């Protein structure tokens, strides 16, 4: 990078700049971009669908936006993979979630509600289905659990009887579980321990 800086430029695109080592970062000008809005992502997806003669259902657009999390590249790649699976049929929510190894947000929400209401066995059964039948990774499930907890609306908070302190405690244990999975701990044991903590959170 230094030897040929007079006639060569490198452009490094990443989601997490912290994962690029400091010696490389120090030789770069860092430009940070905020996540795109749902409206911007949808507008671009509609353009691509029209240009490529693709049909995307309404819930398909919602799934693409959910999966992308503001990342246009991920949205386009997810659409490409889904369209490749079955180009003759409209791209639906089910296809998007299947090709991106993502659980339906409603399933994750139901898993959390079941655990928080104290029904640990039913929650564990649902967890096993996501792990072994849907083939999701433990890290993906933890990530989606965090999204649901952090984006809970007031109605869900009231229905589950959660206080602000409880929510903070839940996010703390989610972070601990995510760290342990990253370190190589057993997915099944760590996720069941997380659900057990959820089930006990309202016991007192």
Secondary structure, DSSP 8 states (H G I E B T S, - for coil): --TTTTT-------S-GGGS-HHHHTTS---------HHHHHHHHHHHHHHTT--B-HHHHHHHHHHHTT-HHHHHHHHHHHHHH-TTS-B-HHHHHHHTT---HHHHHHHHHHHHTT-HHHHHHHHHIIIIIS---HHHHHHHHHHHHHT--HHHHHHTT--HHHHHHHHHHHHHHHHHHHTT--HHHHHHHHHHHHHHHTT-
